[in-house]
C-alpha cells in the first residue's frame, strides 16, 4: 500500500489570515494570485494582495481561465509566469482554478506545454503552490492531479504526479464558502460525495483512504443540506470544507471509478460542469455497481444514515442509491435532459470513450460500453 499526502493543511474559521506568513516562509519576492474574474472583485482577493504586499511580496492577479480549464489557458498562464518572474502561485477558487494553477506551475519548471505532461511522470517539481479553496467539492487542494481539457480532441487530459504536483499548503477557511450560490453548493457537495463513495468502493481502496472516505460521507450527509438551506451556517460549512479535503485525500490515493469516467467524458464533450456531471450519473452507476457488492454499499448506506445496523445488506445497499437519488432531487441539481446541447446521437461514441477511460477499470463492477450507454439513456 502507498498513501501520499504531501500538502500541509491549515483549516478553521479565519485561517486565511495565515496566508501572508505562509507565503513569506517560502522566501519569495513575487507571487501570482490565480483566480477567476468573479473572485478577483471580491474582498478575499484584495485581502490576499494586501497581506502579501505588506510583507514586501509583489502579487499580480491573473484571471485568464474558465470554469473547466483548457490547455490553451494553461500554456498562456505559464508564459505569463515565466515572463514576469513569478516564484510562487496562490490559487484562490474552486477545482478549476486549482487545477489550472497546478498545470501552469508545472509547465514553468519543466518547460513543456501542458499536452506533453499528460499521463507521464513530471520530471521537475512545479513552482511552490498555496491553494485557497472557495468551494467544498473537488478536494484539489490536497490532490496531485490536474484535469485539463484538450481543446483539439474535446476530451479531458490527466496530469498526475505525487511528488511534482502536490500543493505545498492548503488554507481551508470556511468563511469563504458563506456567499456561494446554492446551485454551486449543491453540485460541489455531490462532487465531494462522489469522491468519497467512489474511493471507498474502488478496487484500489486501502484502509487509510477508507477511513477518510467513510468520515467524509458522514459529514456530507449531515451538513450538505444545511449548507444548501443556509449558506451562512459556518459550522456546517466548516464540516463540508473538511469533508471535501478528506474525500480528496481519499480518492487521490484510491482512485475513483465509472462515475468519473463517464462524467469527464460527457462533461468535456457537452461542456457540463464537472460537479454537475458527477451528480447526473452517480445514482445510476451506484445502482449498477451495487449488484454483487451489497456489503460494500450497505456500509455506504449506514455512513449516510440511510440504513440502520439491523438492515440486511441488500436492502441497505438499495437504500444508499435511494438516498443519493433523493439528495440530488432535494438540492435541485439540473437533470441531464435539461442541458439543451446534449445530443443522444453521440451517446454510443461517448459510451465507448468512457469505457476506455482508465478510471473505469477501477470500478468495483466492470462496466463496458453497453453499460455506459444504458446509463446515458437512463439519465
N, C-alpha and C positions, 0 to 999 in steps of 0.2 A: 504493500500500500504506500502511495505517495500522497501527501496532503501539503499543499503550498499556500501560505498566506503571508506575503511579504510586505503588506501595507500596514502602516501604523494607523489605527482608528482612534479618532478623537470624537467623542459624542456627548450629547446633552444640550439642554437649552442654553443658548447664549455662547456656545463654544466657537462660533465664528470669530469671536474676539481674539482667539488664539492664532489666527491665521498670520498676522504680521510677524509675531515672534517665530512661528513655524518656518515661514519663508526666509526670514533673516538668518535662521540657523543653517541654511544651505550656502551662505556666503556669497550670494549673487547680488549684482547691481542692476540687472534688468530682467523683469518678469513680464510675461504676456498674460493678460486676463482673457481667456477664450470663453465667450458666452453667446447667447442668441440676441437678436435685435430687441426683443421684448425685455429681457432681463437687463440689457445694457442701460435701460432707462429707469431701473428700479433702485431703491436705496441700497440694496446689497452690493451692487456694482460700485457705487460711489464710496461706500464704506470700505470695500476691499482696496480700491485705488488709494484712498486717503491713508489707510493703515500702512500700506507699503511705501508710499511716497514720504510719509512721516519718518520712516526708517531709512530714507535715502535710496530706496529701490524704485527705479522708474517702471511704470506699468501702463503701457498702451493697452487699449481694449480692442479685441478682434472679434468681429461678428459675421464673418463670411462663412456661413454654414446654413444648413436647413434641417428640418425635423428628422429625416432619415439621411445620415451623412453619405456623401458621394465622393468618389475617387478624385475628381477634379478639384473640389474644395480642399481636400486633404493636402494635395500637392501644392496648391496655391498658398495655403496657410503655412506649410513648411518653408516655402520660399520666403514668405514674409518674415518668419522667424530668423532664417539664416541671414537675410539681407539687413536685418535690424539688430543683430547681436543678442537675440533673446537667449537667456541662460536657463530659464525655468518657466513652466506653464502652470497657471492656475485655471482649472476648468470649473466654471460655475454654470450648472444646469443639470438637465436630465441625462439619460444614457447617450443620446445623440451627441451632445456637447462633449461628454467624457470620452466617447469612442473616437470622435474626430481628433480630440486633443492627444490621445494616445498615438494615433496614426501620425499626426503632424510631428510629435516629439520623436518618434522612431525614424521617420523619413529624414529629419535633420541630422541625426547622429550616424545614420547608415548611408546617406547619400543616394538612396534608391527611391524611385516612385512607388506609391502605395501598392500598385498591382504586382510589383516584384517582391513584395513582402508577404504575399498570400501563401498560406499553407507551407511555411518553411521556418526553420529556426531563424531568429533575428540576431545577426552577428553582434551588434553593439547595443548596449542598454540605451534606452531613449533618454531624452532630456529629463531632468527631475520634474515630477508631476504631482501637484497637490489638487485633489478632487474635492469639490464642494457640491454635493448633490442637492438639487432643489425639488426632486420628486422622490417618492418611495416606491421603487419599482424595479429598476434594472439591476441594481447592485453593482453597477460598473465601477464604482469607486474602489472595489476590492478585487475585481477580476482582471486577469491578464489576457483579455481578448478584446478585439475591436472588430465590429461588424460594419463593413463599408459596402455601399452599392457600386458595382461595376456598371457604369452608365452605358457602355457599349453593348454589354450582354444582358442587361436588365436582370442581374442576379446579385445576391449578397456574397461578398468575399469575407473570409475569416482570417484575421491576423492574430496570431497567438504565440505567446512565449512567456513562461512563468518567470524567467529571470530578467528578460529585457522589457516586458510590457506591464509589469505590476506597478500601479501608482505608489509613490513613496508615502503619501499621507492622505487619509480621507478625513475631512472635517464634516461631521454629520449633525447639523443643527436643525432640530425640528421646527424652530421658529420660521425657517424658510419655506415650510410647507403650508402655512396657515392661510395664504392668499391664493392657493391653487384653485382653478375651476373644478367643479365636481366631476366633469367628464374625464379630466386628466387624473384626478384622484382614483377614479374607478378603473380606468384602463391600466394605469401604472400598478395599482394594487393587485389586480388579477395577473398582471405580468409577474409580480413577485410570488404570488401563489403558484403560478405555473412553474417557476423555477424550483420552488420547494417541493411540489408534488412530483415533478419530473426527475429531479435529482434523487429523491427518495426511492422512486420506482425504477430508476435506470439500471442497466446491467452493471456498470462500473461503480455503483454506490458503495460507500465504505462506512465504517462506524462513526467517524468524525463528521462526515457530510450528513449522515442520517440524523445525528443529534441536532445539528444546526437546522436541517430541513424540517424536522418534526416540531421544534420550538417555533420556527418561523410560521408554520401552518397554524399553530395555536394562536399566535399573536395576530395574524392576519384575520382569521375568522372572528376574533373578538373585537378587533379595532377598525378594520376597513369600513364596515357600515357606519361606525361612529364618525370617522373622518369625513365620509361622504355626506353624512347628515349635517355635520357641523365642522367645517374645516378649521375653525379656531380652537378646537379641542386639543390643546397642547399635549395632554397626557396620551391621548390616542395617537396623535401624530408622532410622538416620540417612540411609541411602540411600533408603529408602522415603519419608521425610519430604521429602527433596529432590525425588524423582521426582514426588510429589503436587503440590508447589508448581510445578514446571516444567510439568507437564501442565495445571495450572490456568491458568498464564500463556499456554500454547499455545491451549487451547480458547476462552478468552475473546476471543482475537484472531482465531481462525479459525472458530469455531462448532463445534458437534457435529452429529449427524445423526439418522438414523431410530431408532437405539437409544434416544437420549434422548427423542425424540418419543413413542415407544411406552412407554418406562419411566415417564415422567412422567404419561402418561395413565392407565396401568394402576395405577401406584403411588397416585395420588390417589384413584382410584375404589375400589380394593380395600385401601387402607391398607398397602401393601407398602413397606418402607424403600427409599429411592432407590438405594443401592448394590446391594442385593439385586436390585431390578428391572432394573438395568443388566446384572447378571450373568446374569439369566434369558434375556435376548434378544440379548446381544452375539454369541454364536456363530452364531445363526440369521441375523441381519442381515448379519454378515460373509460368510456363505455366499451370501446373496442378492447382496450388493454386489460381491463379487469378480468376478462374471461381467462380462466386458468391461473389467475393471480389473486384470488379472493382474499387471502390472508393479508397480503400486502395492502390492498386497497381498503380493507377493513380497518387497518391501522391508520390509514389516512382519514377515514371517516371518524374514528374516535378522536383524533387530534383536532378535527374540525368541529367536534361537538355534534356530529351528525348521527352518531350511534352510541348506545350505551354499552357498558362492559359485558352484559349478558346477551347481546345481539349476536346471532350466528354470522359467520364471515360473509357468506353470500349476500345476506340481507344488508349487512353493514356496507359491503362494497358498493351495492346499488345505491345505498344512502349517500355515499361520497359523491357519486355522479349527480344525484338529485340535489345535493347541497350546492354544488358548483353551478348547476343549471339555474337554481333559484337565486344564487348570488348575482350572477350575470344579469338576470332579469331585473332584480331589485336595484342594481346600480345603473340601470337604463343604458347599458352599452349597446351601440347600434348593431342590428342584425346584419349578416353577410349580404343579404338581398338588398339592403338599403344603400349599398355603395353602387352608384349608377354606372361606374366604369367596369364593373365585374362582368366578364363575358363567359358564360358557360361553355361556349365553343372551345375555349382554351383549357378546360379542366383536365382533359386527358394528358395534354402536354405538361401541365403543372403537376399532375399526379406522378408522372414519370420522373420529373425533376426532384420532387420531394422524396421519392423512394430512393433516389441516388444520393441524397444528402447524407454525409457521414453521421450526423446526429441521429438519423433514422435507424442506424444499425444498433444504437444503444437502447432502443425502445424495448421494454420487457417482453412484449409480444410482437413478433416480427410483422411488419406492415409492408406489403407490396404495392405496386402502382394501383391495382384494382381496389385495394383497401383505402388508399388515399382518395381515389376517385369517388368511392362511396361516401366518404366523409364530406368531400366538397359538395356533393349533391344533397346530402342530408342538411348541411349547414346553410 
